[in-house]
Amino acid sequence: MANNLRFGVVGLGMGMSRSGMIHSTDGAELVAVADLKEDRRKAAEEKFGCESHEDALEMFDRDDIDVAMMMTPSGLHGKFGEEAARRGKHVITTKPMDVSVENCDSLIKTCEDNNVKLLVDFGERYGKHNRRIKAALDQGAIGKPLLCDLRMKWKRFDSYYVGWHGTWEFDGGGSIMNQGVHYIDLMLWFMGPVKRVIGAHFDVYDHENCETEDMTSAILEFENGALGHVLTTTTYPGGNVSMIHIHGQDGIVGLGPEIWQFPEGKEPNIELPPCPSNVIQDILRVINDGAEPAVDGYEGRRSVELNMAIYECSRTGKSVTL
């Protein structure tokens, strides 16, 4: 147990599941959790045998924690992450990294200044089919990329927006920033940088208490010349639909459902190296073996930067160059 990487988790909403992930991972030890709600703290203590704190900064002051994981509202990721980094803790944030590019940059700098690692938890990066798509695109297997089509159609009821969800201060946006950011990250990983947001629109269509947006649409131009279409919404009553389809001159790849279509004789031969299954396994590899993380701070900020550009394009009615 002495050689385990020791974790503290801040925020026990989704943080309860991440605490369970830490607890069940060989080489990781959940030492403590922090949350403002006593019932959540007691539940974690009983379930995982860890200690708990009402004050996250008090937990960061412990000398028996190596990694602090931020599972707070999005607008607090950078604030708490910087506090942990200044105390010498490695930092993991859940998605999105924060609600502004400025906050992301500040967290990156603080982690670098204090010589600690920073990882952003985009779990889709570890999936086998997604890694196979990335490898095929890197090999040029689809030829010249022409179009990336992203559709994320989910349902969130009004009860979801009671509290911090759907607020600019703590959620940073709506369907594209909270739910859709997983697929924005994948799209950028697959396709590379966006050159400009050609056009965009967002608004609230079907919720009474969401101040940000429940539907966003955007048209993008990638640096590789391909066009991008993005649609995210939390108004869809037909069950969750999440897809990214990419086609080029010589093939089609995608997810939701899985697509892997090439002309006869042109299917690429993909051999994937071993990969962690989640961010907890990933940071074990990063700290213990000196590996590069799947998503570091610079990768994590890219989706925030693009989403901010999409919002700006919608507000101004003008294209935005990144």
N, C-alpha and C positions, 0 to 999 in steps of 0.2 A: 504493500500500500504506500510505502514511503516514496516510491518512484512514480506514483501516479501523478498526472496533471490534475491540479485541484481547481475546482470551478465554484464561482458564485453567480447566481442568476438574479437579475433585477426585473421584477414584474412577473406576476403569476397568473396572467390571463393565458395567452399562448405559451407563456414561460413555464407553465406546469408540464406541458408535453415535452419541452426542451429539457426540463429538469429530469424527466423520465429517460430521455435519450442519453443524457450524461450518465445517469445512474446505471443504465444497462450497457454502457460501452466499456470494454476492457481497456484499462490504462487511464481511465478517467474517474474522478471522484467528485461527487457533489458535496461540497463542504457546507455551503450556506445559501440561503435565498433571502431576498428582500422584497417586501410589498407593504403597502399602506394598510391593507385589509387583514385583520387578525385571523379571520376564518381561513383565508388562503394560506397564511403562514403556518397555521396549525395543521392544515391538511398536508402541506409539503413535509413538515416535520414527521408526521405520522407515516406518510407513504414512503419517504426516502431516508429517514433516519438522519436528516441533516439539521443544522441549526438555522435560526431565522432572525431577521432584523426588520424593524420598521423603517429604519433610516439606512438608505443605500450607502451613503458616505461612511457610516459606521462599519458596514460590511467591507467596503473597499480598504479601510484602515487595517484589516486583519493581515497578518503576515503568513497565514496558511492558505491563501488563495493566489493562484497563478493567473487565472483567466476570469474575466468578468464578462458576462453575456447580457446584453441590453435587450429586454423584452418589454420595454415601456411603450407608451404612445410614441409614434414616429418622431414628433417634434422634440422629444427628449433624448433621442439616441446620442446625438453629438454631445450634449451637455453632460450626461452621465458617463459617456465613453471617455471624455476628456478628463473627468475627475478620476476615473479608474486608471487611465494611462499615467497621470501625474503621480500616482501611487505605485507605479511599476507593474501594473497588471496588463497582460495581453487583453485585447478587446475583440469581442464578436458583437455585431449588431444584427438584429433581424432586419427584414426589408421594410420599406426602403431605408437606405443608409441614414437619411434625415430628410427634412422637408425643404431644404434649400441647398444650392451648390456651395454657398458661403459656409454653411454649417458643416458640410462634408469636407471642404478644404481645411477648415479649422481642426476637425478631428484628425484628418490625415497628418497634418503638421504636428499636432500634439503627440500623436503616437510615434512619429519619426523622432521628434525631439527627445522623447523619453525612451527610445530604443525598445519599443514593444511592438508586437505584431497586431495588425488590424485585419479582420475577416468580416465579410458580409454574407449573411445566410441566405443564399439563393439556391434552394435545394434542387431545382430543376437542372442545374449544371452537372449534377452527379449521375443523372439517368443514362443508362446505356445507349438507348436509341438517340437521345439528344447528343451524346458524345459522338455517335456514329455520323449524325448529320454534320456536326462541326468538322469532323475529319474529312468527309466527302467534299464539303465546300472548300476546305483548305487545300485539298488536292486538285481543285478545279474540275471535279467530276461532272458537274451539271453544265459545264461550259460557261459562257458569259451569263452571269445572273441577270434576270430581267425583272422579276417581281417577287416581293415578299408580302404576303397577305396575312395579317394578324387579326384574329377575331376572338374576343373574350366576352361571352354573354352569360352573365350570372344573375342571380336574384338575391337581393338583400331587402328585408322588410323594414318598415319604419322603425321597429324596435331596435334594429342594429345601430341606428344613428342616435340613440339616446346615449349621451356621454361625449367622448372625444372623437368618435368616428364621424367623418364627413365635415370636420372643421379645418379651416386653413391653418390654424395655429398648431394643431397637434397631429392631424392626418396629412396635411400638405396638399390635399386634393381628394378626389373621389375614386371612381372606378379605374382610372388609369394609374393613379399613384398608389393606391392600396392594393386592390386585387390584381390589376393588370400589370403591375410593375414586374412580376415574375416573368411575364412573357415579353415585356419590353427589354428586360435584361437578356433573355434568350435571343431575341431578334438581333440585338446589337452584337452579341457574341457570334452569332451565325454570320451576319451580313457585314460587320465592320461599321465604321463611323457613318453617321448621317451628315450629309453636307448641308442640307437645309430642310426646314419645314415649309413646304410649299403652301399649304392651307390647313386650317384646323377649325374645329368648333366644339365647344362644350357647354352644357347647361344641365339644369335639374328638370327632369321630365316626369318623374313618377314618385317623388317622395316629399313629405311635408316638412321634415326636419333635417334635411341635408343641405348645408350651406355651400358646399363645394360643387360637385357635379355627380350625376349618375349616368351620364353618357358622354363619351368623347370620341370624335372622329378626326383623323389626320391623314394627310398625304405627304409623303416624305421622298426626298431624293438622297440616295446613298452615295458615298464617295466612289463606289465601284460602278456607278452609273445606273444601278437598278432603281426601280420605283418601289415605294412602300405604301401600303394601305393599312391603317390601324383603326380598329373599332373596339371600344370597351364599354360595357354597360352593366349596371346592377339592377336593371328593370326587367330582365328576361324571365318569363314564367314557365319556360319549358325545360327546366333543368340546366345544369351548368354545361356550357359549350366553350372549350378552349382549344384553339388551333393556330398553328403557323404553317403555311404552305409556301414553299419557295420553288420557283422554276427558273430554269435557264434554257439555253439553246439545246442542251443535250440530256436533260433529266429533270426529275421532280423529287424533292425530299420534303418531309413534313411530319408533323405530329398532330394528334387529336382528330382523326385516327392517324396511326403511323402510315407514312407514304414513303416509298422507296422504289422509284420507277425510272428505269434507264433503257435505252435502246439495246437490242440484243448485242452482246459482246462488249458493251461499254459500262457494265456495272462495276464499280470500283471494288477492289479487294481491301477491306478495312480490317486492320488488326489493332484493337484497342489495348493500351497498356493498363495495368491495374490502377484502380481509382478508389478513393474513399466513397462511402455510401452517403455521408452526410457531413455537415460542418464540424461536428465534434470529432469524428475520425480524421477530418482534414486538418484541424489544428494540432491534433496529436502528431500527425506526420510533419507538419510545419515546424513545430517546436522541437520534436525529438530527432527528426532526420534532416532538417534544413531544407525541406521541400518548399516550392512556391504554392501559395494558396490558390484554390480555384477562383475565388473572388476576393481580391484585396481592396483597399480603399479606393484606389484609382479606378478599378473596374466597377466598384459599387456606386460611385458618383455619376457614372455615365447615364444610367437610367434616370436619375434625378435631373441631370442637365437636360436631357431630351424632353422629359415631361414638362419642365419649366418652359422650354422653348415652345412646346405645343400650346400650353396655356397662354403664353405671350402672343403667339400667332393668332389665336382665337380672339383675344382681347383687343388687339390692334388692327386686325384684318390685314396684316402685312406678313409676308414671308419672313422667316427668321433663319439667318445663317449661323451655324454652330462653329 
